[in-house]
Amino acid sequence: MSTGTTAVHAFRDDALADLDATGVAQRIASGEITAGEAVEAAVVRAEAVASLAAIETPDFARARTAASGAHSGPFAGVPTFVKDNVDVAGLPTGQGSAAFTPPRASKDSPVVTQLLSTGLVSLGKSRLPEFGFSPTSEFADAEPVHNPWNPAFSSGASSGGAAALVAAGVVPIAHGNDGGGSIRIPAAACGLVGLKPTRGRTVADPTDLTMPVRLVTQGVLTRTVRDAARYYAAAEHHHRNRKLPPVRLVTGPSSTRLRVGVILDSIGGLRSDSETRAAVSATADLLSNLGHHVTDAPLPVGPQFADDFSIYWGFLSFAICAGGKRLLGRDFEKARTDNLTRGLDALYRRNVAKTPGVLYRLQRSAQLYAKVFADYDVIASPVLGHTVPELGFLSPTQPFDELFEKLVRYTSFTPANNAAGGPAISLPLHTTAAGMPLGVHFSAAHGDERTLLELAFELEQVRPFARIQG
């Protein structure tokens, strides 16, 4: 089903209607619909927009069975999808790669246990680019994930399949994780709310705990702020990190006026494009008109950050390429990975001697980040260096050097929060001249998701988010 001449969506008059996850849960709780009807509606919707190529492994039969059981939690009976880089019992975990044949997982990842503790029912696995390394869900030899707003455009990544499914109305909420912007980037590309929580806020996948710098945090993509707020409050009931202040349930804006810092250009002086700059500047003006105290802000990381993060990005690929047979299976073949994975591996091998300094500075970035937030409550910036590109612009089929230069420019804002561990949210406050979503990025001090959610509620009220179904 579509609106206009370009958008592809599945919104219709069924059990899910155009409701967010909270609205669907309320219908189920009141008896107006059943969890089974909600799941069945999501299955029909998924099949209706199969052209988006957002689903890796459907698990519809098991979802139907699960929906017939008892449910508890704020999202009891609401359908969702799990990103295909964490284990779901009985399903393969393919990591978006054709370089190995994944076995079926023997048990759920702790991440999935936390996700489903909120009452959500999983319909299967969503797609991601190979090993989550790219900010677009494109592949060397497979159909890309298409953006529901216009299928000629990228859906972002690495949680690109999840974002496409939520934006298209297949499900109102979906699991994602963020190691360099992988929740916030697809949220910006697909017009969604994407909150990357503070490091340690949510349960970690076991593989994340083995990394020398823990970049990845787990979360969700939603169409409304209230769904994001309810999810993180519910997740906290399953796992509460006592080293962080509690999030608790945020239900609306705060009357507190914030000290807002604004950044328009990223590390290394990379200049954002005109539409992106205009969107952030307009948001800064809006915040000022709302009574917040808005000034320019310094970058929250040091001048070597971009190079350090690039080398660490390469290290992650090196770890997979060198240890793939042990980590992923004996049939893993580095030669079957894409140009981005192999290029990142080669980049690290050229810079391996720099590893101690890179790790030291990335680990120390948490202190630099915290220092900046002694003077600001929130920093507003672009999510990305330029507006969402058409499919092909960031394709992994192009030469690595050409691709990597594009990737660095495109993803020049989000990685700082991953290295430093601070929370950040992308909000769909603008649209481009081409009619595509354009997100604005907000960062806060470690453990201060409440401030981000309160501000998000305020902005959602005064500037309602564009809706794909018109």
N, C-alpha and C positions, 0 to 999 in steps of 0.2 A: 504494500500500500504506500502511496506517496502523496506529497503535497507539492504544488507547483510543478516545475519541470525537472527539479534536481533531487530534492530530498527523498530519502527512502526510510520509511518508518512503519511500525506495526501497531500504532495506537488505533483502538477501535472500541466499540461499545460492547465490552465483555466484562468479565469479573475484575480485570485489572484497570479498565477504563484509562483515564489519564492520571491516575493517582500515583503518589510517591509511595515508598515502602511503609511509611507510617499510616497513610490512608488505607492501603490494602490490608494492613494488619488490623486496623480498626474495623473494617468490613468483616474480616474473618472472626474477630472477637465478638462482634455483635450478632453473628449468625446470619448476616445478610448474604454472605457467600461462604463456601467451605475452602479449606486449604487445597483440597483436590481440584476444585474449580479454578483456583488461582494458578496452580501448577499447570493444569490443562490449557488454560488461556495462554500461558507463557510458552508452552510447547507449540501451540498453533502459531503464535507470533514468531517464534524462532524459525519455523518452517517457511513463513511468509516472507521473511527477509534473509533467506539463506544466501542471497547474492552478496551480502555484506562480507561473507566468509569470516565471521567472527568466532565461530565455535570450532574448537579442536576435537573434543570428544563429547558427543551427546550422551547423557545418562538418564534419558527420559523415563524408562521403565522403572528404574530404582527410585526416581523422584516421585513418580505416581504412588509407589508403595509407601515411601516415607511420608507423603502428604496425608495418607490415610491413618497415620498414627497420631499419638498425642504430641502436642507442642506446647512449649512455654517460652517466655521471653517476649520482649517488645515487638519482635518481628515474627511471631509465631505463625508458621505456614506460608511466609512470603518467599517466592522463588528467587533464586540467585544463581550465579556461576562462580567457579573457582578458577583462578589463573593457573595455567598449565606449567607452573614451575614450583608448585608445592604438591605433596602427595595426598591423594584421595584413595582410600582403600579400594582395591579392585580395579583401578584405572591406571593406565600408563602415565608417566610424567615425562613428556617429550621435550620440554625446554625450548620449543620452537625450532628444533634442529633436526636435519636429515642425516646427521653424522653418526647416529646410533639408533638401535631399536630398543626402546624403553620397555622394561618388564612392567607388569602390573604391580602396583604398590601393595604391600602387605597390611599397611595400617595408615590411618589418617595422620598427617602432620599435626603437631600441636597448634599450628596456625589454623587449620581447618576445624579442629575441636573448638577453638575459641570462636571462630566465625559462626559455626552452627549452634553454639551455646545461646546465641541471641534468638533462636527459633527459626532461622532461615533454612530453606530446603534447597539443596544444590541440584541443578539440572545438568551439570557436567562441567567440562573444562573450556575456558576461553583461550584464544590464541595470543601469542606474543612473538616478537622477533627472536632470532637465534640467541639463546642464553640471556635474553633481555638486554643486549648490548646497545641496541639501536633505539633512537627516539621515534622511529616509524615502524609500523608492523608490516614490513615488506620482506620478501624472501628471494633467494637466488633462483629458485625453480618452482615456485608455488604461487597461487593467487594471493595478492595482498589483502589485508583487512581494509575495507572501504569505510569512509566517513559517512555516516547517515545524512549529514547536512548536504553533502554533495559527494557522490561516490568516486569522483575523479580526484578527491583530495585524501591526504593521509589522515588516519584516525589517531595519530600519535602513538606513543609506546613508552615503556614496554607493555603496559596494561592496555594495549590498543583494542584487543578483542573485547575486554570487559567494558571499556568506554563505549564502543560501538553498540553493544547490546543494551546498555542502559540508555544511551541517547536515543536509540531507535525504539525504545519502549518495550523491548522483549522482557526485561526484568527492571524493577525500579532501583536496584542496588546490586553491586557486584564486587567481589574481592579483587584487590589489586595490591601490589607492593611497589616500593619506591627506593631505588638504589642510586639514582642520579636525576630524579624527576619523573619516575615511571608511573606515578599516580597523577602528579600535577600536569605533566605534559599532555597526556591524552584527555585529561579533564579540560584543559584549555582548548585543545583541538576540537573537542566534541561538545562543548558548551555545558560542562558539568561542574559540580563541586568536588574538589579533590584535596583532601587534607592528608598531608604526611605528618604523622605524629612524632613526638620526641622519641629519640632512640631509647628503647627499653619500655616505652609506654605499652605496647602490645607484645604478645608472645612472639618470640623469634623462631624462625624455622631452624632446625639443627644445623644446616649448612651455613647459615648466616653467622653462627656463633664461632665458626672456625676461622673467620677472616681476621687479619691483623688490624684492619680498620673496618668497623661494622657500619657499612653504608645503608643496608637494607632495613626498612621498617614496613610493617604490614598494615593494611587498612582497607578502605572501600572507596568506590566512586558512586556518587548519588546525584539526583537531579535537584534536591533541595537541601538547604542548610539544616533543617530540623532532622532529616534522616541521618546526616553526618553526626550531628550532636547526639542523637539517640543511640547510634551505633557505638560511639566511643564510650558513652556512659554505660551501656550494656556490657561491652567488652571488659570494662573495668571491674564489673562484678565477677567475671570469670578469672581475671588476673589483675591484681593491683600491685603496681611497683611502688613499694614504700619509700623509695629514694626520690620519687617525684610527687609534687602536690597533686591531689586528686582532680580529675576533670569534673566529675559529677555531671548531672544533666543540665545542660544549658538550654533555656527555653525562649530566649529572646535577647534583644539588645541590652546593653548596660547604659546607665546615665553618665558614667565616667567618660570624660573627654580625654583622648589619648594623645601622647607625643608621637607623631607619625613622621618618620624619616622617609625620604623619597630618593630612589636611585634609578636613573634612566639608562646608564651605560654600564656594561659588565666588566669583569676582571680583564685586565689587559687592554682596557680602553676600547673594546669592541662596541661599536655604536649600533643601537637597536634601530630598526627601520621606522619610517615616519608614522605609519599607522599605529605601530606599537607604542611609540613615544607619545603620540597624541592621546591614546587610550589611558596611559598611566598618568599623564598630566591632567586629563579631564577628571580622573578619579581623585587625584590630589586636590583639585579645585572643589570637587564634591565634598570631600572629607573636611576641607577648610570651612565650607559653607555650613556643614553640620556642627561646627564648633570645635573640631579637633585641631590640635596645634601642629601644623605641617611645616617642615623645613627639609632642606637637602640633608642627606646622610652619607657617611663614608661607607666604603665596601666593608662587609663583615669578615673578610679574610685577607691574607697577605698577598703581595704581588706575585709570588711564585705559585699561587694556588692552581692556576689553569694548567701549567706544565706538570705539577705534582699529580693533579687528578688524572690527567691524560696518561701518565706513566702507571698510575695505580689501576686505571681502566685496562691498560695493557697487561698488567700483572694478573688480573682476574682471568683474562683470556689465556694467558700463558699457563695458569694453573689448570685450566680445562684441557688445553691442547697437550700439555705434558702428562697430565694424570687422567685423561679421559677414559682409558681402558679400565683403570681401577675405580674411578668415580662413577662412570656411566654404564660401563659394560664392555666386554671383551671385543665387541664388534665396532667400537668407536674408531673412526678414521678421521684424523685431522684434515686430510685432503678433501673430505666431503663437507667441511664447514664452509661458510661463505667468506667473501673477500674481507668483510669487516672483522670477523673473528680471527682470521689468519693475519690480517694486517696489524691488529692490536697485539697479537702474540709477537710479531716481528718488532713492533715498536718497543715492547718491553725488553726483548732480548738485546736491543741496541742500547738500552738505558739501565740494564740490570745493576750496574755499579752504583747507581744513584738511589737504590732501594732504601738504605738506612735513613738518608736525609728526607726522602719522600714520606716515609712512614712517620718520622718524627714530626714533620711539619703538618701532615694531615691530622695526626693525633692532637697536636697542639692547637689546631684550628678551633676546637671547642672553647678554648680560653679566649682567643681573639674575638670570637663570636659573642661570648658572654659579656666581654668588655664593652662592645658596641651597644648592647642592650641595657647597659647601665644608664644610657642617655635617651633611649627610645623605648616605647612600649611596642611599637610595630614598625616594620619597614615595608614600604610598598615599592614594587619594582615590576618590570615585565616578567612573565613566566618564561618567555622565549625571546631570542634575539630578533625574530621576524615572524610575520604571520604564517599560519599553517600552509605548507607547500602542497602542490599537487603530487600525486603518486609518481614515482620515478625520480624526483629530484634528489631523494636520499636513498635510492635503491642500492642494495649491497652488491649489485652486479657491476658497478663502476669501479675504476681503479681506486685503491685504498687512499692514496694521498689526496686525490680529488675529493673523495667522500669525506675523509676525516676533517679536512678544512671546513667543509660545509657543516659537519656535525658540531664542531667546536663553536662556530658562530651561532648556530641554532640553539644549542643547549648551554649557553654561557651564564645563565642565572641560577638554575635549580641545584646544581651539585654542591654548592656551598653548605646548604642545610643538611645534606647527607653526611658530609665529612665532619661537620661540627656537631651534628646530632640534634639540631634545633627544629621546632615544628614550623610548618608552612602550609598555606592553603592557596589554591587557585580558584578564583571566582569568575563566572562567565558574565562579565559586566558590559562587554562591548561586542559589536560585530564589525567585520571588515567590509570594505566596499564591494567585495565579491560575495557578501552574504554569509561568510564563515564566522564561527565564534572566535572571540579574542579575549583571553583570560588576563586577569591581573593577579599578581603574586603578593602575598602578605606573609611576612615572617615575624616570629615573636621569640621571646627568651625561652630557654630550656624549661619545659614543663608548663608552659603557659598557653595550652590549647584553648582554655576558656576565653581568653581575650580575643583570639582569632575567631572563635565561633560567635562570640557576642558581636564583634564587628561585622562578621559575615551576615548575621541576622539583620543588622541595621541596614547594610547595603542592599540586601535582598528586598527589604521593605521599600526603600526609597528608589531603587532602580531594579524593578522585577526582571528576572532573567528571561531572555528570549526563549521561546518554546518551539521546538522543531515542527510540531504539528500545526503551527499557525493558530 
